[in-house]
């Protein structure tokens, strides 16, 4: 239908936008995806102050004990390294520190023997050869032991209280980290499976409780980032190839041109099906692929949580980031959000038989739209994994039964998918899984340490150009820490998501609950990133390789070079933080609403001034998520930003982020999805790594309410043996009855249960049948006197207990019986009240006749109140026990002392008489004889009347 029409693709939009966009790209030469070379890494690792003060000491320590390195043969070099390695085990702090400095001098390539720019390549080659020799002689294992020992010394109270010892141990850690970094940099293949990343993360965890100001944090973060980059791998082509291999094994189609593809998720597909079915009940959707054919597991809902047995647990899940880091703005900016009322809840007009071209079933446009949705359906590996875990939880009973009968094979994702990868990819995935298993119990501590480091790097205000050595050194350290920490978080998120999406989600939840989103916005908002990207904090003459090559400092006359200077470190950590923010909030409406409340759009828009295409891309991606909740005023005032989003960001099939109306955010639904994801994440990680976070199951109560979800993983007892019998749930299934024969009943209940059933359960006789009981007793006596009857009824029996299934009762019959009981009780109550009311009125009427009216003398007959009841009687409806006490009725014609009667008292009594006269007049019939008694004051007066008899 649309084949002959011209369409506009994303590439044409991008060209049109760039042609009309005059924004300068001054940092376009920086390649974010290109890794740093070894020279940049070494210069960044060694600080300027260390070059000035420490390198000469290392060179001096070596020259005092050994001959020049260049003159030694291979065996002599090995002897020197072995001698220094043995001295690292000494108890004397000075001996250990001296040996560490000599090893650092060797690891840095014996720089004292290669001075001058002409020997640059020779020096770099010596650095590589020396570190390879150190690795062959197993110095890395010794360095790990020394690092562990030094950190334990810092944790000892007797050492931590002495500043001199703290400085010595921190200096020792600093030198060991330098050696470790260089060995890792030149021996990448040898340290991939050494468990070095787990060891360094353990040091990070220990920093939370035992932090010292002199600890070399920058070197620890740079070394950890380097180890992760080597062991897990960079985010390069090999990473992309691994993801493609996983998709192929899952039988998911590969996407060739990702830039121009238009996608829709399974959840969006079923949302379209639901809306189409509401509008057109005759709509027949196209069956989606079997991997997402069930709408129950493809979309998050309350019905899904009930089917998974986690509905009760969902009521106890809170969202800590919403309470720990609240926004000052209670509502999203320019957005009216109703309580759970969004565009999905708007009533839609139903067309039962719409007019179509061919038949009266569904319109052609709707069937064509269904075809388009199926064509563009994209099932990611993350969607596949989440749907698979939901199905496992929904079918938990049958899976439990099959597992007990050993009818089911392994259900682990590793055995199903990763077993079919090539050997190199399998080893990489196993390294990721081993790292995750090692650090997942300490996620909270790791996140706290790295986020505090990020917070410490914030420089408030616009920094001036650093001219003093210490200022440059501090600024470079701050930049290096920001780059390393952001790179560590990005690598962990990316690789954990590649391994399994619920590993990524668990780390994401810990980051968000620790305030990572707000911290990222503070880092980007409190600093002028556009100025930091152009700020020159590098001086080649003061760097390590510049010191060795004897580079002279520049005189600052090259103005053009300063204008186009690009600070790679600041650009790198800025892009890393934007990518992390986008990963944490992608397709998470509840988290995006929190960003809107933080007013993050103003911070993100300011980053568009940086002038780098990667920065612009991830800024626009983050803004695109927030546009649906920004309101019309913001959209109309930021049309340039909207145009940039259209030209740079990938388009999805249901992209209504610009046309969505205000107030379309369903807070309750977004919170429900967030809670559902957290429950599934706890279920997955609790089965494998953290049993204490397993959610409670709806069907099972008691101390074993989480063991059902163990998925075959049994708890390890104190004897390190698997106890498979002590914590084993009953083999319940959905198709077999649950036996309760082992329930022990009380003896009294067994003796009296027949009488209890007859009296309180099965008996429906009314009170009006009590008189018939005597006749029944007489008949029973006659039967007992009859020998034949006594022979047949030789046992006592009451109302028989039904032993067959009762007759079915329809809903109408049940409603009729319930209404019958209610109406009968209601009529009986009103009849009793009506009889009581008539009796009281009759007594009052007789009392008034005997009393003779207001002008008759007082008698001993009790006075009635204003409602016509005797004063001593209670009202008819006296249900309120907490009602105020009523004062006794006052009779104005009684107890009158004419000697002391005042004018006010007389007027008060006459006013009461007038009120009572009106009340009595309204309460009697017009033909009552008391009617004339009330009007006796007007008997002698002639009142003019009109033609109809009414007074004029």
N, C-alpha and C positions, 0 to 999 in steps of 0.2 A: 504493500500500500504506500509506503514511504520511500520505496527504492528510487523513484525518479526524482525525488526532491533533494535539494542541496542541504547539507548539514555542516555544522561547524564543530571541528574536533578541538581537543585540548591544545594541540600544538599550534593551531591557528590562533587560538585565544592568547596563548603565551607570546607569540610573535607580535600580535597586535598590541598587547600590553607593554612589551619591551620597546616597541616603536614609539609609543606615546609616554613612556616613562623616562624622565630626565634625571632620575636619582643617580648620583655617582656611585660606582662600585670601587672604592679606593683600595679594598683589601681582597680583590678578586684573585690575586696571585697566590694566596694561601690555599693549599690543598689540604682540606680537613682529613680526607680519607688516606692520605699518604703518611706512612709511619715515619717517625723521626729517625735520622741516621745516628750511628753510634757516637759520633763526635758531639752532636747536640745533647744526647742523653748524658754523656759523661760531664760535659760542661754544666748541665743543669743539676746533676747530682752533687757535684763538688761546689760548695759555696765560695764566694769571694774571700770571706774571712779565713776560711780553711786554707785557701791557696796562699794567703799572705803569711799566716802564722804556723800552720801545721806541716806543710809539705817539706819545709826545710828541716824540721825535727826528724821526720821519717827518713829523709836522705842521710842525715847525720848519724842516726842510729845504725843504719846499714853500713855506712862507710867505716864506722869504728870497729866493726866485728868481722866483716867479710871483704873479700877482694871484689873489684868491679864485676858486675854481672856479665858484661859483654866478653870478658876474658875467661869466664868459667865454661867448662865443658858440661855435657849433659849430666854426668854423675855428680859433679860438684854442685850443680844447681839443685839436684834432688836432695843432696845432703843438707844444703842450706834450708830448704823447705822443711825437711824432716826435723831438723834441729829446732826451727821456730815452732813447728807443730807440737813438739814435745814440751817446749817451754810454756805453751798455752795452758798446760795442766798444772802449773806451779801454783802454790798457795800465795806466794808473794805477789802483791798487786803490781809492783813496779816491773818485775820480771815478765809477767803476763802482758802488760801494756807495751813493753819494749818489743817483745816477740810479735805482737799484733801490728805494731808500726812497721816492722821490717817486712812482714807479709803484705801489708798494704802498699809499701813501696814497690815490692815485686809485682803485685797485681796491677799497679798503675804503670807498669812498663819500665821501671827503673829510669824515671824521667830525668834524673840528673845526668845521665850519660847520653841523652839525645836532645840537647839544647839546640835551638835554631830552627828556622822555618824550612831549611833545606833537608832536615832529617825527619820531617813530619810523617811520611809514609813508613819509614823504618821504625819510628816509635809506635805507630798504630799496630804494625805487625808484631812488634815485641809484646804489646799489651795482649794481643790475641793468643800468642804462643804461651806466654807465662800463665794466663788463666786456664788454658787447656791443660798445662802441666799441673797446676794446683788441683784441678778437678780429678786428674788421673791419680794423684797421690792422696785422694780422699780428704782433702783439707775442708771440703764443704761440710762433711759430717762433724769434724772438729769444731768448725765455726758454729754449727747448730748447738753443740753442747756448751760452748762458751757463752753464746747468747742466752741460753736457758739458765745457766749458772748466774750470769750477771743480773738477769731479771729477778731471780730468786733472792739474790743479795739485796736488791732494792726493796723487795717485799718484806725483808727481815726488819723488825722494829729497831733492833740495835744498830743497824746500818742506816736506815732511813732518817734517823734523828741526827746524824752527823753529816753536815753539808760537804765536808771534804771527801768522805767516802762515796757519797752520792755522785759527786762530780767525776770521780775516778771511774766508777762503774758505768756512768752514762758515756764517758769518753771511750771506754772499752766497747760498749755497744755500738757507738758511732763508727769505730774503725771496723768492727766485724761486719756491720751492714754494708760498708763500702766494698769489702772483699766479696761478700755474698752477691752483691749487685753485679760486680764485674764478672764473677765466675758464671752467673746465670746468663749474662749477656752473650758470652762467647761459647757456651755449652748448652744450647737450647735443646738438642735432642736427648741429652743425657739426664736432664733434671725434670722431664715431663712427668714421670711416674714416681718421683721421689717423695711426694707428700710434703713438699716445701711450702705450698700455699696454706695447707692446714696448720703447719707450725707457725707461720707468720700471723695467721688469724688468731691463734692462741695467744700470741703476744699482745695483739690488739685487745682481746678480751681482758687480759690481766691489767691493761692500762686503765680500765674503768675504775678499779678499786685502788690501784697503786700508781697514780700519776705524779710525775715530777716535772718541774719546769725545764730542767736541763735535758730531758729525754729527747733524742734525735727523731722527732716526729716526722719531719720532712723526708728523711732517708728511709724510715720504716714504710711510709706510704708509697714512695717511689719504688722501693724494692718489692713491695706487695703487688703493686700494679704491674711491674715487669714480670714477676713470677706468674701472675694470672694470665698475662698476655702470652707468655711462652707455653704454659701448661695447658690452658684451655684453647688458646688460639685467638688471633685477631679477628675483627669483624670484617673480613676480606672475602675474596671469592671462595675460599674453602668453606667458610661459614655459610655462604649462600648455597653452595653445592650440597652441603649436609642437609639443609632444610629441604632442598629439592628431592634428595634421596628419601627422606622420611615421607614426603608427600607421595612419591611413587610407590613406596611399600604400602601405604594406606589406601592405595587405589584411588587417589585424588588427582584430578587433572592438573597438569602444569600450565602456568600462564606464561606465555612467551613475551608479550609486550605489556609489562605491568604499568607502564606510564599511561597508556590509553585504555586500559581495561576498565569497564564499569561493573561493579560488584554489588551483590546483595547477600545478606547473611540469612541463614535459616530462620532466625527469629523474625526478621523483617518480612520474609516470605509468608510465614504463618500469620503475621499481623495483617498482611494484605488479604490473605484468604479469609480471615475473620471479618474484616470490614466489608469485603465483597459479599460474603454470605449474609451479613446483616442487611445489606442494601438489596440484594437479590437472593432470596431464599432458594431459587431454582439453580443457583450457580453451582457448577460441578468443577472443583479445582483439579488441576493436573497433579497426579501423584508424584511427590518429590522422591529423590533417591532414598534407598533403604537406610542409609546412614543417619538420615534425619527425618524419617517418615513419620515418627510419632511426635505430634505437637506437644505432648505432655513433657517430654524430656528436652525438646528443642527450645522451649521458652521457660523463663523463670516465672513462677506463679505460686499462689498459696496452695493450690491443688497439688502442685509438684511436691511442696514441702510435706504435705500430708501423706502423699504416696511414698515418699522416702522415709517416713516415720520420724520426721524432724520438726513437726509443727510446734510441739510444746517447747522444744529447744529454741526455735526461732523467736519465741516470746521473751526469752531471757538473754538474747544477744543485743548488745548495745554497740554504738558506733563511737569509739573514744575520740576520734579526731573532731567530731562535731561538738563535744563538750569540753575537751582539753584546749582546743584552739578555735574558739568561736570568733565569728566576725563581728565587728562593731555594727554592721548593717544587718538587721534581722531578716530583711527580705532582699532578694536579688535586685540589682539596680534596674529601674525602669521596667520591672516585671511584676505583674499581678498574679500571684500564685494562689489558687484556691486550694482548700483542703481536699486533696485527692481528686479535684475536678479539672480535667484537662481536655484536650481535644479528642482523646480516645473515648471519653465518656459522653460526648455530645450525641444527642439522639439523631439518628439517621432515618431518612424517609425510606420506607420499604416499598419496593416495587415487586408485586407478586408475579405479574405476567407482563414484563416490559415488551415494548414493540421492537422487533428485530427484523432483519432483512429476510432471514430464512425461516425461523420458527419462533414460537413464543416461549423459549426456554431461557435464554440469556442473550444480552446484546453482543454483537460481534466485537465491539471495542473491548469488552470485558474478557472475552476468550482470547483476544489478541494480547491483552495485557498479561494474562496468566501465562501465555507462551513466552513473553519477553522476560517475565520474572524467573521462570524456570531456566531460560537460556543463560541468564546472567547470575544464576545462583553460584556462590563461591563458598565452599565449605573449607575453612582453614583447619589446620591441624589442631589448633586450640579449640575450635568448636567441636571437632571430632572427639577430642579427649574429654571435654566437659560432658558431652552427651553420653559418652561411654560410661563415665563415672556415675552419672545420674541413673542410667539404666541399671547399673550394678546395685545401687541403693534401692531402687524401686522393686527390683526382683530379689530382694535380700533373702526372703524366706525360702524360695526354691533353690537359690544358690547355696544357702546354708545346708539344706537337706542333701543336695548333690555333693557338696563337699564332704559331708559326714559319710556318705555312701561311696565316696571316692569315684564318682562318676564324671567329675569335671576336671579338665586340665587347668594349667596355670592361667590366671586371668591378668597377670602383670603386663603392663605396657612394654616393659623391657623385653620380655620373652615373646610377645606378639609381634613387635615391630623392630626393635633395635637388633634383634638376633639376625636379621637379614641384611644389615649394613655391611659394608666392606670392613676388613680388619682395622684399618686406620680410623675410620669413623666410629667403629665400636669402641676403640680405646679412648677416643676423645669423649664420647658420651659417658663411658665408665668413669673417667676422671671427673666429669661434671657431677655425676651422681655421688661419687665418693666425697667430693668437696662439700656437696649439699648435706649429706648425712653427717659430716663432721661438724659443720658450723650451725646447722639449723637449731640445736638447743640453745645457742648463744646469739641468736639473731638480734635480740633486744640490746644486748651489751655492745655488739659490733656496731649497730646502727647509732646508738647513743654516742660512741666514741667518734665515729666518722662525721656525724652531724655537728658535734661540738667543734671538731677541727674546721669544718666548713664555716661555722659561725665565727670562729676566731680569725678568719681571713678577710672579714668585711672591713673595708677601709671607708670610713664615713667621709663624705665630702669629696671635693675634687682635689686629688693629690697633685702637688706641684712636682716639677721635674726633679728627681733625686740627683743631687750633686755630690753628696758625701758618701763615702764608701759604706758606712753602716746603714744608711738609708736605702741604698741600692740593694744591699744584701738582704735586708728585712723585706723589702718589696718583692724581690725575686723568690724568697722562701715562701711568701704568702701566695704568690702566683703558682709556684710549683705544687704546693699542698692542694690548692683548689683544683688544679689539673689532675693530680693523682687521685684524689678522693672521688671526684666526679667520674673519672675513668673507671675506677674500681666498681662503683655502683652500677654504671652502665654495662660493664662486662658481666657482672653477676645477674642483672635483670635479663640481659639478652640470652645468656647461656642457660639459665634456669628455665626460661620460656622455651628454648629449644628442646631441653630435656623433657619437661612436662609443664603445662601451663599453670597447674595448681601449685607448683613450686614457685613459679614467678609470682603468683597471686599472694602467696603467703608472705614472701619478702616485701611485696608492694604494700600489704596491709600493715606490716610492722613499720615500714617507712612512713606511711600516711598517719598512723596512730602516734608516731613520734614527732610529727610536725614538719615532715620533709617538704610538703607543698608550700607551706607558709615560709619556710626557710629559703627555698629557692626564689620565691618572690622577693624576699628581703635582699638576698644577694644581688638580684638583678635590678631591684628598685632603688636601693640605697647607694649604688655605685653608678657612675656614668660609664657604662660599658663602651660607648662610642669613643670616649677619651682613652679608656684603658686599652682598647684595641690598637691605638696609635701611640701609646706611651712606650718610650724606649728605656728599658731597664737593663739592657745588656751592654757590657763593655768587654770586648774581646781581649783587650790587653790584661784584664783582671781575671779572666777565666782560666781554667786549668790548662787547656791546650794552648791558649794564648800565652800563659806564663812559660810553658815549656818551649814554645816556638819563638818566644821573645818578641811578641808583637807590640809595637809602640801604640800608645793611646792616640786617638784621633783628636785633631785640633778643633773640630766642630765647624769647619768652614763649608762642608757639603750640605747646603740647605735643602737641595732637592731630595737627597737621601732621607733626611729627617721628615720631610713632608709625606713621603710614601711609605714610611716605616710601618711594619705590621708586627704586632706583638702576638706571636703564635700561641703562647701559653694562655693569655686572656681570651683569645678567640676560641681556643679549644675548650676551656672549662665552661664558657658561655654556651656553646653549642651542646656540650654534654648535658648541662642542666636543663636546657630546653627539651632535649630528647627524653630525659628522664621524666620531666613534667608531662610530656605528651604520652608517654607509656603508662604513667600512673592514672591518667584521666581518660584515656581513649575508650569510648563507648560506656563510660561510667557516669550516668547522669547525676547521681547524688554528689559525686566528687566535683563535677563540673559546676554545679550550683554553688558549691563552697568557694570555688575560684571566682565566680561572679560576685559573690558577697565580699570577697577580698579586694574587689576593684582591680583585678589583675589586667584588665584590658588596657588601662593607661600605661602600666609598666611594660607590657608586651609591645604596644605601639611605639614606645620610645626606642626599643631595640631595632626598629626598622631603619634607624639612622646610622647603624653600624656600617652598613655598606658591604655585606658579604652575602652571596646567594644562599648558602646553607643556613645562616642565621635567619634570613628572611623566610625561608621555607618552613622552618620549625616554629617560628613566631606565628606565621599564618595558619599553620595546622592547629596550634593551640587556640588561636582566635576563632577559627571555624567552629570548634566545639562549643564556644560560648555565645556565638551570635544568636542562636534560637532563643536565648533567655535574656537578651540585652534590651529588647524593646524597639519600637519603631523610631523613636527619637534618636537613639544611638545609631541605628542603621542608616537613617537619612543623613546624618552628619558625618558618616564615615564610609561614603560610597567608594572612595579610592581604595580603602582597605578591602572592601567587599570585592572590587574588581581584581585586586591582587590575589585574593583567595581563589576566585574563579580561574585565574590563569595559572596558578602554581600548584594548587592542591588537587588531588585525585577526586574525581566525582563518583559518587555512588548512585545506585538506581533510585533511591527514595530521598534524594537530597532536597529536603524542604527547610534547610537551616535558615534560608533567607525569607521564605514566604510563610513560615510558621507563625501563627498569631501569638499575641501576648497572652500570658497566663496558660500556656500550653504545657508547662512543667508539672508533671504529676509527682509531687514529693513523696506521697505514700508509696506509689509504685516503685519509684527509684530506690527508696529506702528498703523496700521488700526485696528488690533484686540484689542490693548490696548485702543484705543479711543472708539471702540464699547463697550467694557466692562465698561468704565467709563460712557458712555451715559446711558447704561442700569442700572447701579448703581444709577445714578442721578434720573432716571425715577422712580425706585422702592422707594428710600428713599424720593424723593420729593413728591410722592403721599401720604406718610404716616406721615413723620416727618418734612421735611424741604422743604416747598413749594418754597422757593426762589432759590433752585438749580434745579428746573424742567427745562429741555431743551425746546427750542422753537420748535413748530410743523411746519412742512413744509406747510401744507394745510391752516393754519389759521394765519393771520397776525394781528398786532395791539396789544393792551394791554392784550387781552384775549388769546394770543397764547400758553399759558401753562395750562389754566384752563381745556382744553379738557382732559388732562391726570390726572385730579383730581381723577378719579376712584371712584366717589361717595363721596369723601372727600371734603366738601365745607369749604371755609375759614370762620373763626370765626371773626365776626365784633367786634367793640368796645363795643357793648352792650352784648357781650358774647352770641349772638344768631346766629344760622345758617341761613345765607342769601342764600337761594337756588334759588332765582329768579333774583337777580341783576347780578349775574355772571354765566349765563347759556348760553351755546353755542347753535346755531341752530341745529336742529335735522337732520343733513345731513346723507344721506345713499348713498351707491354706486349704487343702482338700481333706485332711484327716481331722477327726474330732479330738478335742483336748480332753484327756481322761483326768477325772478328779476323784478317783476311787480312794486315794490315799488320805482324803480329808476325814479327820476324826470328829464325829458329832458328839455333843453333850448327852449324858445319860438322861437327864430330865427332858431334854427335847425329844429323844427317842420315845419316851413314855407318854408324853402329852401332845405329840405333834398332830394326832388325829383330831383331838378335841380343839386344838388351836386352828386347824384348817377349817373345821366345821363352824367354829364360832366367828373367826375373824376374816376368813378368806372366801369360802364358798357360800356362806349364808347370805341371802338377799332378802330374807323375810322382813316385813315392816312391823311397826308397832301395833298396827291394827289387827295382826294375826295372832296376838297373844291369847285371845279368847279361845282360839281353836286348839291351843295346846292341851287344854283340859279334856276336850273331846278325843284328841289323839291318845292321851294317856288312858282314857276309859277303854278305847278300842284296844290298846296294847294289853290292858288287864284282861279283856275278854279273850284276846288271842293267847295270852299265857295260860288261861284256864282251859283252852282247847288243846287236847293232846296232839292232834295232827299239826296244828300250827306251831306248837312248841317244839315238835320234832324237827320241823323245817327251819325254824329260827332258833337254833340252839346256840347262837353266838350273838353278841351285842355289836351292832354296827350303826354308825352315824351317817352323815352325808357322804356318799361314796366319792373316793378320790378318782378323778377321771384318768383312765388308762389308755385312752385313745386321743388322737389329735382332734382338737375342737374344730367345729365347722368354721369355714372361712367367713369373715365379717368384712363387708365392703366399707369404704370410707364414708358413704352416705349413712349407712346404718350406725356406724360408730359415732358420727356427729349427731345423729338423731338421739341416740341413747344418752350421750353426754348432755345435750340440750334438755332432754326430758328430765334428767336428774336435777339440772340447774333450775329449770322452770318450776318444777314441783316444789323444790325447797324455797324458791322465791315467793311462790303463791302462798305457801304455808306461813311464811314469815309475815307477809302483808295481811293475811287474814287474821292472824293473832293480833297484830297492831290495830287493825280496823275494829275488831271486837273490843279491845281495850279502850280505844278512842270513843266508841259509842257509849260504853259504860260510864266513862268519865263525864261525857256531855249530859247523859241522863241524870247523874248525880248532881251536877252543877245546876241543871234546870230545876230539879226538885228543891235544891238548897235556896235558890233565888226566890222561888215561890213562897217558901216558908219564911224567908227573911223579909220580903215585902218591898225591896228597893232601897235606895240610898237614904230616903227620908224616914225610914222606920228605925226604931230604937235598936241599939246594938244588942245582940243576943250572944248566947254562948256557942252558937254554931260557928265553926272555923271559917274564916274569910278566904275566898278564892283569890288566886292571883290574876294578873291581867290577861292570861291566856285561857282563863276559865277553869283551871285545875285547882284542887285544894292546895292550900299553901304548904302543907306538910308533905305533899307528894312530890316526887321527882319528875322532871320532864320525861317525855316518852323516849327521846333519843339522848341518852346520857352515856355516850361512848367515850368521851374525852376524860381520861383520868386526871390529866394535868390542867384541867380548866380552872379558872379562877372561882373562888367561893362567892355564892350569891347572897346578898344581904336579905334579911327577912322583909316581907311585904309590909308597907306602911299604910295604915287605915286613916284617912284624913278626918273621918267622922267619929273617931274614938279618942278617949283620953284628952278632952279639951278642957283647959283651965281658963274659964272666962275672965277671971280676975287678973291674970297675968298675960293674957293673949295680946300679942303685939300685932301691929298692922302687917309686918312682913310675914309673920307666921300665918295670919289669916289668908293673905294673898297666896302663899304657898299651898295651903290646904285647899283653897278654892281652885287653884290651877290643877291640882291632882284630881279633884272631883270632876272637873271639866274633861280631863283626859280619860278618866274611867267611864264617864258618861258616853263619850264617843266610842270607846271600845265596846261597851255593852250594847250600844245601839247597832254597831256593825255585826255583833255576834248573835242577835236574836232575829227571828223571823218577823216580817212586817205585820202578820196577823196575830202575833203573840200578844197576850194581855199586858205584858210588861212594856210593850211599845207605847201604850197610852200612858203608862205610869211615868215613863221618862219625859213625856211631853205635857205633864200635868201643869207646868208653870204657865202654859199658853192657853189654858182652857177658857179663861175669861176675856181674852183679847181677840179682837176681830182683825184678822190679817187679810188684806186685799189680795185677791187671786186673779189670774187671767182666765181666758176662755177654757183652757185645758186644766185648770185647777192648781197650777203652780203659783206660789207666792210671787208678788211683783217686787 
